[in-house]
């Protein structure tokens, strides 16, 4: 298993909490808080793009 440094959970009222993490090899991770052993992983650049696209409203249709 990778040596992942997890951020504090991001939680919305009444929903699951998500955690973002990174490792020393340039990988980024997304997991549900409490289930960090099961995660989605990609590059930090991919995570950066995802966050910027969310902030730009590109996935607002999913809300």
PQR file of N, CA, C, O and H, with PARSE charges and radii, in Angstrom:
ATOM      1  N   UNK A   1       0.844  -1.188   0.000 -0.4000 1.5000
ATOM      2  CA  UNK A   1       0.000   0.000   0.000 -0.0000 2.0000
ATOM      3  C   UNK A   1       0.885   1.246   0.000  0.5500 1.7000
ATOM      4  O   UNK A   1       1.946   1.266   0.625 -0.5500 1.4000
ATOM      5  N   UNK A   2       0.445   2.265  -0.694 -0.4000 1.5000
ATOM      6  CA  UNK A   2       1.187   3.517  -0.795 -0.0000 2.0000
ATOM      7  C   UNK A   2       1.188   4.245   0.547  0.5500 1.7000
ATOM      8  O   UNK A   2       0.285   4.062   1.363 -0.5500 1.4000
ATOM      9  H   UNK A   2      -0.417   2.248  -1.202  0.4000 1.0000
ATOM     10  N   UNK A   3       2.207   5.069   0.766 -0.4000 1.5000
ATOM     11  CA  UNK A   3       2.279   5.908   1.953 -0.0000 2.0000
ATOM     12  C   UNK A   3       1.509   7.192   1.651  0.5500 1.7000
ATOM     13  O   UNK A   3       2.072   8.156   1.133 -0.5500 1.4000
ATOM     14  H   UNK A   3       2.941   5.218   0.103  0.4000 1.0000
ATOM     15  N   UNK A   4       0.222   7.193   1.977 -0.4000 1.5000
ATOM     16  CA  UNK A   4      -0.689   8.287   1.620 -0.0000 2.0000
ATOM     17  C   UNK A   4      -0.827   9.251   2.791  0.5500 1.7000
ATOM     18  O   UNK A   4      -1.028   8.834   3.931 -0.5500 1.4000
ATOM     19  H   UNK A   4      -0.236   6.410   2.398  0.4000 1.0000
ATOM     20  N   UNK A   5      -0.718  10.542   2.497 -0.4000 1.5000
ATOM     21  CA  UNK A   5      -1.007  11.579   3.485 -0.0000 2.0000
ATOM     22  C   UNK A   5      -2.402  12.093   3.194  0.5500 1.7000
ATOM     23  O   UNK A   5      -2.634  12.734   2.170 -0.5500 1.4000
ATOM     24  H   UNK A   5      -0.555  10.881   1.571  0.4000 1.0000
ATOM     25  N   UNK A   6      -3.341  11.808   4.106 -0.4000 1.5000
ATOM     26  CA  UNK A   6      -4.740  12.176   3.909 -0.0000 2.0000
ATOM     27  C   UNK A   6      -5.031  13.547   4.505  0.5500 1.7000
ATOM     28  O   UNK A   6      -4.537  13.885   5.581 -0.5500 1.4000
ATOM     29  H   UNK A   6      -3.153  11.286   4.938  0.4000 1.0000
ATOM     30  N   UNK A   7      -5.838  14.333   3.794 -0.4000 1.5000
ATOM     31  CA  UNK A   7      -6.368  15.592   4.319 -0.0000 2.0000
ATOM     32  C   UNK A   7      -7.529  15.274   5.261  0.5500 1.7000
ATOM     33  O   UNK A   7      -8.035  14.152   5.274 -0.5500 1.4000
ATOM     34  H   UNK A   7      -6.239  14.058   2.920  0.4000 1.0000
ATOM     35  N   UNK A   8      -7.939  16.253   6.036 -0.4000 1.5000
ATOM     36  CA  UNK A   8      -9.135  16.086   6.862 -0.0000 2.0000
ATOM     37  C   UNK A   8     -10.333  15.829   5.943  0.5500 1.7000
ATOM     38  O   UNK A   8     -10.337  16.302   4.806 -0.5500 1.4000
ATOM     39  H   UNK A   8      -7.527  17.164   6.025  0.4000 1.0000
ATOM     40  N   UNK A   9     -11.347  15.094   6.407 -0.4000 1.5000
ATOM     41  CA  UNK A   9     -12.510  14.793   5.556 -0.0000 2.0000
ATOM     42  C   UNK A   9     -13.281  16.048   5.144  0.5500 1.7000
ATOM     43  O   UNK A   9     -13.380  17.014   5.900 -0.5500 1.4000
ATOM     44  H   UNK A   9     -11.343  14.711   7.330  0.4000 1.0000
ATOM     45  N   UNK A  10     -13.818  16.007   3.936 -0.4000 1.5000
ATOM     46  CA  UNK A  10     -14.730  17.028   3.425 -0.0000 2.0000
ATOM     47  C   UNK A  10     -16.129  16.443   3.541  0.5500 1.7000
ATOM     48  O   UNK A  10     -16.444  15.442   2.897 -0.5500 1.4000
ATOM     49  H   UNK A  10     -13.738  15.222   3.322  0.4000 1.0000
ATOM     50  N   UNK A  11     -16.964  17.066   4.361 -0.4000 1.5000
ATOM     51  CA  UNK A  11     -18.288  16.515   4.636 -0.0000 2.0000
ATOM     52  C   UNK A  11     -19.371  17.538   4.325  0.5500 1.7000
ATOM     53  O   UNK A  11     -19.217  18.731   4.585 -0.5500 1.4000
ATOM     54  H   UNK A  11     -16.707  17.879   4.883  0.4000 1.0000
ATOM     55  N   UNK A  12     -20.458  17.052   3.770 -0.4000 1.5000
ATOM     56  CA  UNK A  12     -21.661  17.868   3.596 -0.0000 2.0000
ATOM     57  C   UNK A  12     -22.694  17.355   4.585  0.5500 1.7000
ATOM     58  O   UNK A  12     -22.659  16.191   4.982 -0.5500 1.4000
ATOM     59  H   UNK A  12     -20.584  16.082   3.559  0.4000 1.0000
ATOM     60  N   UNK A  13     -23.591  18.207   4.972 -0.4000 1.5000
ATOM     61  CA  UNK A  13     -24.608  17.818   5.936 -0.0000 2.0000
ATOM     62  C   UNK A  13     -25.430  16.647   5.408  0.5500 1.7000
ATOM     63  O   UNK A  13     -26.009  16.726   4.324 -0.5500 1.4000
ATOM     64  H   UNK A  13     -23.619  19.153   4.649  0.4000 1.0000
ATOM     65  N   UNK A  14     -25.478  15.568   6.175 -0.4000 1.5000
ATOM     66  CA  UNK A  14     -26.307  14.429   5.819 -0.0000 2.0000
ATOM     67  C   UNK A  14     -25.771  13.566   4.697  0.5500 1.7000
ATOM     68  O   UNK A  14     -26.518  12.780   4.115 -0.5500 1.4000
ATOM     69  H   UNK A  14     -25.008  15.505   7.055  0.4000 1.0000
ATOM     70  N   UNK A  15     -24.467  13.697   4.375 -0.4000 1.5000
ATOM     71  CA  UNK A  15     -23.929  12.874   3.290 -0.0000 2.0000
ATOM     72  C   UNK A  15     -22.586  12.286   3.697  0.5500 1.7000
ATOM     73  O   UNK A  15     -22.064  12.577   4.774 -0.5500 1.4000
ATOM     74  H   UNK A  15     -23.860  14.335   4.847  0.4000 1.0000
ATOM     75  N   UNK A  16     -22.043  11.467   2.830 -0.4000 1.5000
ATOM     76  CA  UNK A  16     -20.753  10.835   3.084 -0.0000 2.0000
ATOM     77  C   UNK A  16     -19.646  11.885   3.141  0.5500 1.7000
ATOM     78  O   UNK A  16     -19.759  12.961   2.554 -0.5500 1.4000
ATOM     79  H   UNK A  16     -22.466  11.231   1.955  0.4000 1.0000
ATOM     80  N   UNK A  17     -18.602  11.558   3.843 -0.4000 1.5000
ATOM     81  CA  UNK A  17     -17.425  12.414   3.912 -0.0000 2.0000
ATOM     82  C   UNK A  17     -16.356  11.833   3.002  0.5500 1.7000
ATOM     83  O   UNK A  17     -16.117  10.625   3.004 -0.5500 1.4000
ATOM     84  H   UNK A  17     -18.511  10.684   4.320  0.4000 1.0000
ATOM     85  N   UNK A  18     -15.727  12.679   2.241 -0.4000 1.5000
ATOM     86  CA  UNK A  18     -14.675  12.259   1.330 -0.0000 2.0000
ATOM     87  C   UNK A  18     -13.337  12.772   1.821  0.5500 1.7000
ATOM     88  O   UNK A  18     -13.252  13.833   2.440 -0.5500 1.4000
ATOM     89  H   UNK A  18     -15.920  13.660   2.240  0.4000 1.0000
ATOM     90  N   UNK A  19     -12.290  12.005   1.537 -0.4000 1.5000
ATOM     91  CA  UNK A  19     -10.940  12.413   1.895 -0.0000 2.0000
ATOM     92  C   UNK A  19     -10.081  12.438   0.639  0.5500 1.7000
ATOM     93  O   UNK A  19     -10.201  11.575  -0.231 -0.5500 1.4000
ATOM     94  H   UNK A  19     -12.359  11.143   1.035  0.4000 1.0000
ATOM     95  N   UNK A  20      -9.216  13.438   0.561 -0.4000 1.5000
ATOM     96  CA  UNK A  20      -8.241  13.550  -0.511 -0.0000 2.0000
ATOM     97  C   UNK A  20      -6.868  13.310   0.092  0.5500 1.7000
ATOM     98  O   UNK A  20      -6.589  13.732   1.214 -0.5500 1.4000
ATOM     99  H   UNK A  20      -9.118  14.139   1.268  0.4000 1.0000
ATOM    100  N   UNK A  21      -6.019  12.633  -0.657 -0.4000 1.5000
ATOM    101  CA  UNK A  21      -4.683  12.355  -0.175 -0.0000 2.0000
ATOM    102  C   UNK A  21      -3.674  12.391  -1.300  0.5500 1.7000
ATOM    103  O   UNK A  21      -4.039  12.371  -2.476 -0.5500 1.4000
ATOM    104  H   UNK A  21      -6.246  12.291  -1.568  0.4000 1.0000
ATOM    105  N   UNK A  22      -2.410  12.444  -0.939 -0.4000 1.5000
ATOM    106  CA  UNK A  22      -1.313  12.427  -1.902 -0.0000 2.0000
ATOM    107  C   UNK A  22      -0.206  11.537  -1.351  0.5500 1.7000
ATOM    108  O   UNK A  22      -0.131  11.281  -0.149 -0.5500 1.4000
ATOM    109  H   UNK A  22      -2.114  12.461   0.016  0.4000 1.0000
ATOM    110  N   UNK A  23       0.653  11.072  -2.261 -0.4000 1.5000
ATOM    111  CA  UNK A  23       1.837  10.344  -1.833 -0.0000 2.0000
ATOM    112  C   UNK A  23       3.081  11.020  -2.408  0.5500 1.7000
ATOM    113  O   UNK A  23       2.970  11.994  -3.153 -0.5500 1.4000
ATOM    114  H   UNK A  23       0.591  11.280  -3.237  0.4000 1.0000
ATOM    115  N   UNK A  24       4.234  10.520  -2.074 -0.4000 1.5000
ATOM    116  CA  UNK A  24       5.487  11.118  -2.504 -0.0000 2.0000
ATOM    117  C   UNK A  24       5.840  10.868  -3.959  0.5500 1.7000
ATOM    118  O   UNK A  24       6.816  11.424  -4.463 -0.5500 1.4000
ATOM    119  H   UNK A  24       4.324   9.729  -1.468  0.4000 1.0000
ATOM    120  N   UNK A  25       5.055  10.035  -4.645 -0.4000 1.5000
ATOM    121  CA  UNK A  25       5.321   9.706  -6.040 -0.0000 2.0000
ATOM    122  C   UNK A  25       4.494  10.516  -7.026  0.5500 1.7000
ATOM    123  O   UNK A  25       4.524  10.246  -8.226 -0.5500 1.4000
ATOM    124  H   UNK A  25       4.262   9.583  -4.236  0.4000 1.0000
ATOM    125  N   UNK A  26       3.748  11.516  -6.528 -0.4000 1.5000
ATOM    126  CA  UNK A  26       2.946  12.351  -7.411 -0.0000 2.0000
ATOM    127  C   UNK A  26       1.558  11.826  -7.691  0.5500 1.7000
ATOM    128  O   UNK A  26       0.901  12.273  -8.632 -0.5500 1.4000
ATOM    129  H   UNK A  26       3.724  11.736  -5.553  0.4000 1.0000
ATOM    130  N   UNK A  27       1.100  10.877  -6.882 -0.4000 1.5000
ATOM    131  CA  UNK A  27      -0.248  10.334  -7.048 -0.0000 2.0000
ATOM    132  C   UNK A  27      -1.221  11.004  -6.100  0.5500 1.7000
ATOM    133  O   UNK A  27      -0.843  11.438  -5.012 -0.5500 1.4000
ATOM    134  H   UNK A  27       1.634  10.515  -6.117  0.4000 1.0000
ATOM    135  N   UNK A  28      -2.467  11.085  -6.513 -0.4000 1.5000
ATOM    136  CA  UNK A  28      -3.538  11.648  -5.693 -0.0000 2.0000
ATOM    137  C   UNK A  28      -4.567  10.552  -5.439  0.5500 1.7000
ATOM    138  O   UNK A  28      -4.715   9.629  -6.239 -0.5500 1.4000
ATOM    139  H   UNK A  28      -2.774  10.732  -7.397  0.4000 1.0000
ATOM    140  N   UNK A  29      -5.278  10.662  -4.314 -0.4000 1.5000
ATOM    141  CA  UNK A  29      -6.219   9.638  -3.892 -0.0000 2.0000
ATOM    142  C   UNK A  29      -7.513  10.290  -3.417  0.5500 1.7000
ATOM    143  O   UNK A  29      -7.497  11.376  -2.838 -0.5500 1.4000
ATOM    144  H   UNK A  29      -5.158  11.412  -3.664  0.4000 1.0000
ATOM    145  N   UNK A  30      -8.632   9.615  -3.668 -0.4000 1.5000
ATOM    146  CA  UNK A  30      -9.933  10.033  -3.175 -0.0000 2.0000
ATOM    147  C   UNK A  30     -10.561   8.799  -2.532  0.5500 1.7000
ATOM    148  O   UNK A  30     -10.573   7.719  -3.123 -0.5500 1.4000
ATOM    149  H   UNK A  30      -8.645   8.733  -4.138  0.4000 1.0000
ATOM    150  N   UNK A  31     -11.082   8.967  -1.316 -0.4000 1.5000
ATOM    151  CA  UNK A  31     -11.717   7.854  -0.612 -0.0000 2.0000
ATOM    152  C   UNK A  31     -12.867   8.377   0.235  0.5500 1.7000
ATOM    153  O   UNK A  31     -12.954   9.573   0.515 -0.5500 1.4000
ATOM    154  H   UNK A  31     -11.073   9.844  -0.836  0.4000 1.0000
ATOM    155  N   UNK A  32     -13.730   7.485   0.630 -0.4000 1.5000
ATOM    156  CA  UNK A  32     -14.761   7.805   1.608 -0.0000 2.0000
ATOM    157  C   UNK A  32     -14.120   7.709   2.979  0.5500 1.7000
ATOM    158  O   UNK A  32     -13.411   6.744   3.266 -0.5500 1.4000
ATOM    159  H   UNK A  32     -13.659   6.514   0.403  0.4000 1.0000
ATOM    160  N   UNK A  33     -14.361   8.697   3.831 -0.4000 1.5000
ATOM    161  CA  UNK A  33     -13.791   8.693   5.175 -0.0000 2.0000
ATOM    162  C   UNK A  33     -14.194   7.406   5.892  0.5500 1.7000
ATOM    163  O   UNK A  33     -15.362   7.020   5.903 -0.5500 1.4000
ATOM    164  H   UNK A  33     -14.937   9.481   3.598  0.4000 1.0000
ATOM    165  N   UNK A  34     -13.211   6.763   6.482 -0.4000 1.5000
ATOM    166  CA  UNK A  34     -13.441   5.503   7.163 -0.0000 2.0000
ATOM    167  C   UNK A  34     -13.201   4.294   6.282  0.5500 1.7000
ATOM    168  O   UNK A  34     -13.160   3.167   6.775 -0.5500 1.4000
ATOM    169  H   UNK A  34     -12.262   7.077   6.474  0.4000 1.0000
ATOM    170  N   UNK A  35     -13.042   4.510   4.982 -0.4000 1.5000
ATOM    171  CA  UNK A  35     -12.786   3.419   4.027 -0.0000 2.0000
ATOM    172  C   UNK A  35     -11.581   3.771   3.157  0.5500 1.7000
ATOM    173  O   UNK A  35     -11.596   3.568   1.943 -0.5500 1.4000
ATOM    174  H   UNK A  35     -13.075   5.426   4.581  0.4000 1.0000
ATOM    175  N   UNK A  36     -10.546   4.298   3.790 -0.4000 1.5000
ATOM    176  CA  UNK A  36      -9.383   4.772   3.052 -0.0000 2.0000
ATOM    177  C   UNK A  36      -8.595   3.649   2.376  0.5500 1.7000
ATOM    178  O   UNK A  36      -7.750   3.922   1.524 -0.5500 1.4000
ATOM    179  H   UNK A  36     -10.533   4.463   4.776  0.4000 1.0000
ATOM    180  N   UNK A  37      -8.856   2.399   2.739 -0.4000 1.5000
ATOM    181  CA  UNK A  37      -8.180   1.281   2.075 -0.0000 2.0000
ATOM    182  C   UNK A  37      -8.751   1.008   0.686  0.5500 1.7000
ATOM    183  O   UNK A  37      -8.148   0.283  -0.104 -0.5500 1.4000
ATOM    184  H   UNK A  37      -9.543   2.177   3.431  0.4000 1.0000
ATOM    185  N   UNK A  38      -9.913   1.589   0.389 -0.4000 1.5000
ATOM    186  CA  UNK A  38     -10.543   1.465  -0.930 -0.0000 2.0000
ATOM    187  C   UNK A  38     -10.603   2.867  -1.523  0.5500 1.7000
ATOM    188  O   UNK A  38     -11.416   3.690  -1.102 -0.5500 1.4000
ATOM    189  H   UNK A  38     -10.403   2.179   1.030  0.4000 1.0000
ATOM    190  N   UNK A  39      -9.754   3.134  -2.485 -0.4000 1.5000
ATOM    191  CA  UNK A  39      -9.638   4.499  -3.001 -0.0000 2.0000
ATOM    192  C   UNK A  39      -9.550   4.508  -4.518  0.5500 1.7000
ATOM    193  O   UNK A  39      -9.258   3.500  -5.161 -0.5500 1.4000
ATOM    194  H   UNK A  39      -9.093   2.465  -2.827  0.4000 1.0000
ATOM    195  N   UNK A  40      -9.816   5.683  -5.058 -0.4000 1.5000
ATOM    196  CA  UNK A  40      -9.612   5.982  -6.471 -0.0000 2.0000
ATOM    197  C   UNK A  40      -8.291   6.735  -6.547  0.5500 1.7000
ATOM    198  O   UNK A  40      -8.047   7.637  -5.746 -0.5500 1.4000
ATOM    199  H   UNK A  40     -10.054   6.502  -4.535  0.4000 1.0000
ATOM    200  N   UNK A  41      -7.443   6.379  -7.494 -0.4000 1.5000
ATOM    201  CA  UNK A  41      -6.150   7.048  -7.590 -0.0000 2.0000
ATOM    202  C   UNK A  41      -5.862   7.486  -9.024  0.5500 1.7000
ATOM    203  O   UNK A  41      -6.281   6.844  -9.987 -0.5500 1.4000
ATOM    204  H   UNK A  41      -7.641   5.646  -8.145  0.4000 1.0000
ATOM    205  N   UNK A  42      -5.145   8.581  -9.133 -0.4000 1.5000
ATOM    206  CA  UNK A  42      -4.683   9.110 -10.421 -0.0000 2.0000
ATOM    207  C   UNK A  42      -3.538  10.062 -10.098  0.5500 1.7000
ATOM    208  O   UNK A  42      -3.065  10.093  -8.962 -0.5500 1.4000
ATOM    209  H   UNK A  42      -4.805   9.102  -8.350  0.4000 1.0000
ATOM    210  N   UNK A  43      -3.091  10.826 -11.064 -0.4000 1.5000
ATOM    211  CA  UNK A  43      -2.007  11.777 -10.829 -0.0000 2.0000
ATOM    212  C   UNK A  43      -2.526  13.014 -10.096  0.5500 1.7000
ATOM    213  O   UNK A  43      -3.725  13.292 -10.087 -0.5500 1.4000
ATOM    214  H   UNK A  43      -3.475  10.800 -11.988  0.4000 1.0000
ATOM    215  N   UNK A  44      -1.613  13.738  -9.492 -0.4000 1.5000
ATOM    216  CA  UNK A  44      -2.000  15.012  -8.852 -0.0000 2.0000
ATOM    217  C   UNK A  44      -2.560  15.973  -9.892  0.5500 1.7000
ATOM    218  O   UNK A  44      -3.481  16.735  -9.599 -0.5500 1.4000
ATOM    219  H   UNK A  44      -0.638  13.512  -9.499  0.4000 1.0000
ATOM    220  N   UNK A  45      -2.009  15.943 -11.105 -0.4000 1.5000
ATOM    221  CA  UNK A  45      -2.512  16.811 -12.173 -0.0000 2.0000
ATOM    222  C   UNK A  45      -3.965  16.479 -12.502  0.5500 1.7000
ATOM    223  O   UNK A  45      -4.769  17.382 -12.729 -0.5500 1.4000
ATOM    224  H   UNK A  45      -1.260  15.324 -11.343  0.4000 1.0000
ATOM    225  N   UNK A  46      -4.306  15.194 -12.528 -0.4000 1.5000
ATOM    226  CA  UNK A  46      -5.691  14.802 -12.792 -0.0000 2.0000
ATOM    227  C   UNK A  46      -6.610  15.287 -11.670  0.5500 1.7000
ATOM    228  O   UNK A  46      -7.717  15.754 -11.939 -0.5500 1.4000
ATOM    229  H   UNK A  46      -3.652  14.460 -12.343  0.4000 1.0000
ATOM    230  N   UNK A  47      -6.166  15.182 -10.424 -0.4000 1.5000
ATOM    231  CA  UNK A  47      -6.967  15.678  -9.303 -0.0000 2.0000
ATOM    232  C   UNK A  47      -7.123  17.188  -9.392  0.5500 1.7000
ATOM    233  O   UNK A  47      -8.207  17.717  -9.151 -0.5500 1.4000
ATOM    234  H   UNK A  47      -5.266  14.802 -10.206  0.4000 1.0000
ATOM    235  N   UNK A  48      -6.049  17.880  -9.736 -0.4000 1.5000
ATOM    236  CA  UNK A  48      -6.104  19.343  -9.892 -0.0000 2.0000
ATOM    237  C   UNK A  48      -7.123  19.728 -10.960  0.5500 1.7000
ATOM    238  O   UNK A  48      -7.921  20.643 -10.755 -0.5500 1.4000
ATOM    239  H   UNK A  48      -5.168  17.450  -9.932  0.4000 1.0000
ATOM    240  N   UNK A  49      -7.100  19.037 -12.093 -0.4000 1.5000
ATOM    241  CA  UNK A  49      -8.047  19.304 -13.175 -0.0000 2.0000
ATOM    242  C   UNK A  49      -9.475  19.040 -12.717  0.5500 1.7000
ATOM    243  O   UNK A  49     -10.372  19.833 -13.006 -0.5500 1.4000
ATOM    244  H   UNK A  49      -6.451  18.294 -12.259  0.4000 1.0000
ATOM    245  N   UNK A  50      -9.698  17.942 -12.010 -0.4000 1.5000
ATOM    246  CA  UNK A  50     -11.035  17.622 -11.501 -0.0000 2.0000
ATOM    247  C   UNK A  50     -11.542  18.735 -10.586  0.5500 1.7000
ATOM    248  O   UNK A  50     -12.676  19.190 -10.737 -0.5500 1.4000
ATOM    249  H   UNK A  50      -8.969  17.298 -11.776  0.4000 1.0000
ATOM    250  N   UNK A  51     -10.721  19.172  -9.648 -0.4000 1.5000
ATOM    251  CA  UNK A  51     -11.140  20.219  -8.712 -0.0000 2.0000
ATOM    252  C   UNK A  51     -11.426  21.526  -9.447  0.5500 1.7000
ATOM    253  O   UNK A  51     -12.429  22.183  -9.167 -0.5500 1.4000
ATOM    254  H   UNK A  51      -9.800  18.802  -9.525  0.4000 1.0000
ATOM    255  N   UNK A  52     -10.567  21.906 -10.375 -0.4000 1.5000
ATOM    256  CA  UNK A  52     -10.797  23.140 -11.134 -0.0000 2.0000
ATOM    257  C   UNK A  52     -12.072  23.060 -11.972  0.5500 1.7000
ATOM    258  O   UNK A  52     -12.807  24.043 -12.071 -0.5500 1.4000
ATOM    259  H   UNK A  52      -9.752  21.372 -10.602  0.4000 1.0000
ATOM    260  N   UNK A  53     -12.342  21.910 -12.571 -0.4000 1.5000
ATOM    261  CA  UNK A  53     -13.563  21.739 -13.356 -0.0000 2.0000
ATOM    262  C   UNK A  53     -14.805  21.802 -12.468  0.5500 1.7000
ATOM    263  O   UNK A  53     -15.818  22.385 -12.854 -0.5500 1.4000
ATOM    264  H   UNK A  53     -11.745  21.111 -12.490  0.4000 1.0000
ATOM    265  N   UNK A  54     -14.725  21.206 -11.287 -0.4000 1.5000
ATOM    266  CA  UNK A  54     -15.854  21.288 -10.349 -0.0000 2.0000
ATOM    267  C   UNK A  54     -16.094  22.744  -9.957  0.5500 1.7000
ATOM    268  O   UNK A  54     -17.230  23.216  -9.964 -0.5500 1.4000
ATOM    269  H   UNK A  54     -13.902  20.732 -10.974  0.4000 1.0000
ATOM    270  N   UNK A  55     -15.006  23.457  -9.613 -0.4000 1.5000
ATOM    271  CA  UNK A  55     -15.136  24.863  -9.239 -0.0000 2.0000
ATOM    272  C   UNK A  55     -15.695  25.703 -10.378  0.5500 1.7000
ATOM    273  O   UNK A  55     -16.382  26.695 -10.131 -0.5500 1.4000
ATOM    274  H   UNK A  55     -14.083  23.073  -9.608  0.4000 1.0000
ATOM    275  N   UNK A  56     -15.415  25.326 -11.619 -0.4000 1.5000
ATOM    276  CA  UNK A  56     -15.893  26.071 -12.791 -0.0000 2.0000
ATOM    277  C   UNK A  56     -17.337  25.732 -13.146  0.5500 1.7000
ATOM    278  O   UNK A  56     -17.902  26.312 -14.073 -0.5500 1.4000
ATOM    279  H   UNK A  56     -14.857  24.520 -11.820  0.4000 1.0000
ATOM    280  N   UNK A  57     -17.937  24.789 -12.408 -0.4000 1.5000
ATOM    281  CA  UNK A  57     -19.345  24.460 -12.657 -0.0000 2.0000
ATOM    282  C   UNK A  57     -19.586  23.423 -13.719  0.5500 1.7000
ATOM    283  O   UNK A  57     -20.726  23.238 -14.146 -0.5500 1.4000
ATOM    284  H   UNK A  57     -17.478  24.317 -11.655  0.4000 1.0000
ATOM    285  N   UNK A  58     -18.544  22.735 -14.162 -0.4000 1.5000
ATOM    286  CA  UNK A  58     -18.714  21.786 -15.267 -0.0000 2.0000
ATOM    287  C   UNK A  58     -19.495  20.529 -14.900  0.5500 1.7000
ATOM    288  O   UNK A  58     -19.884  19.766 -15.783 -0.5500 1.4000
ATOM    289  H   UNK A  58     -17.618  22.886 -13.815  0.4000 1.0000
ATOM    290  N   UNK A  59     -19.728  20.304 -13.606 -0.4000 1.5000
ATOM    291  CA  UNK A  59     -20.512  19.120 -13.203 -0.0000 2.0000
ATOM    292  C   UNK A  59     -21.765  19.515 -12.426  0.5500 1.7000
ATOM    293  O   UNK A  59     -22.370  18.682 -11.751 -0.5500 1.4000
ATOM    294  H   UNK A  59     -19.411  20.924 -12.888  0.4000 1.0000
ATOM    295  N   UNK A  60     -22.147  20.774 -12.522 -0.4000 1.5000
ATOM    296  CA  UNK A  60     -23.342  21.247 -11.808 -0.0000 2.0000
ATOM    297  C   UNK A  60     -24.594  20.471 -12.221  0.5500 1.7000
ATOM    298  O   UNK A  60     -25.533  20.370 -11.430 -0.5500 1.4000
ATOM    299  H   UNK A  60     -21.655  21.450 -13.071  0.4000 1.0000
ATOM    300  N   UNK A  61     -24.633  19.933 -13.411 -0.4000 1.5000
ATOM    301  CA  UNK A  61     -25.799  19.173 -13.872 -0.0000 2.0000
ATOM    302  C   UNK A  61     -25.993  17.883 -13.064  0.5500 1.7000
ATOM    303  O   UNK A  61     -27.062  17.275 -13.128 -0.5500 1.4000
ATOM    304  H   UNK A  61     -23.870  20.015 -14.053  0.4000 1.0000
ATOM    305  N   UNK A  62     -24.981  17.461 -12.310 -0.4000 1.5000
ATOM    306  CA  UNK A  62     -25.104  16.265 -11.487 -0.0000 2.0000
ATOM    307  C   UNK A  62     -25.736  16.556 -10.131  0.5500 1.7000
ATOM    308  O   UNK A  62     -26.094  15.633  -9.399 -0.5500 1.4000
ATOM    309  H   UNK A  62     -24.113  17.955 -12.258  0.4000 1.0000
ATOM    310  N   UNK A  63     -25.870  17.823  -9.800 -0.4000 1.5000
ATOM    311  CA  UNK A  63     -26.426  18.214  -8.491 -0.0000 2.0000
ATOM    312  C   UNK A  63     -27.929  18.229  -8.511  0.5500 1.7000
ATOM    313  O   UNK A  63     -28.557  18.535  -7.497 -0.5500 1.4000
ATOM    314  H   UNK A  63     -25.578  18.572 -10.394  0.4000 1.0000
TER
END
